[in-house]
Amino acid sequence: RVIDDVHKGINTVGDYKKHIQNTQHHGIAVIGSFIFGTDSDSPNVFDDTVRFIEDSGVAAQNLNIICPLPGTRLFDELSQSRRLRYTDFPKDWQKYNLKEVVLEPNNCSPLDLYIKRKLAEYQLNNKLALLKRTLRTFWGTRSLYAAGMAMFWNLGGSLRMRDYRDQIELLEEEMRMTASNA
């Protein structure tokens, strides 16, 4: 469903776990990229994604928030339904970065979406999880280089916790302002 929501027909559903393991068996660490905030996301999407990453052996991950870019069908649909939170271009371009919530999600508040993404990132990149995944990547790829690259990629995610705190404060302030204007 998510692939349909973002009109990304190039990706096909298949046995991803088998393909990930096969790729890593050949010494290549797989970086999975996941998008949250689509209209078809279930309440379990974060837990399911963390479980998939852990079970499949994905070496590193990008946990992104859907980012409808101008010129895409998704941007036009969200613009027409007035679900874009930031539309003052070019000033708002900096917010369209796959990390900030630029739309009004259907299934939760922007703050909930952001906090749940932060929690998923923490579950995957806390010290123990990071160590386990690095060792698992080394075991799967038999490549110290691939395991090291995956570890540093994931370490970058754990270092973003300060950015999360700043963005959460911004979203909380926006919610307070919206509530006081209502």
Phi, psi and omega in degrees: 000316183300318180300322176293319181301321183261008176056048183245072185292347182291330178278134178239150179280136179200198179274079184301320182302315180296317181293321178296312181296320179296317179298314182290331175300333179268015173087011182249120178284132181269129173255117179267139178244126187234141183245129177246153176105007178284162182294338181266002178298132176271167176300338182269003190302323182289313178298318180297321181291316177300315180298317179299314181300316180291316183289325185276342181086017175308130186284323181210163183215155167247122175254105187251157172255136183309136186226093180287117183266143177307141182095352178261156177299321180297316178300314180299316180297314181290326177294315180296326180271007178057041180255000177279131183275334183229119183224014180268083181270143011271355184304320185277359179306322183299338180278341182273074190228013180073001181244333180262155181272105183260000179230165173271107181295152178283327193255001179192175176279160175303322180295315178300317179301315182293316180295319180294324176295318178300316180297317178299317178299317179296316180301325182275336189238013173293166188304315181293315179297319179298316178297313180301314182292325177296314178296319179296321179295319178298316180297318182287325183262339187058030182230116176296323179298311181297317179295318179295317178297317179297318180298314181292326176299311181291326178299324176301323177294322181287335179282348180281002184302327176298317179299321179300315182302315180297316181292322178297318178299319178297315180295320178297319178296318178299320179294320178297318179295319178295317180295322182286336178275348184278000000 
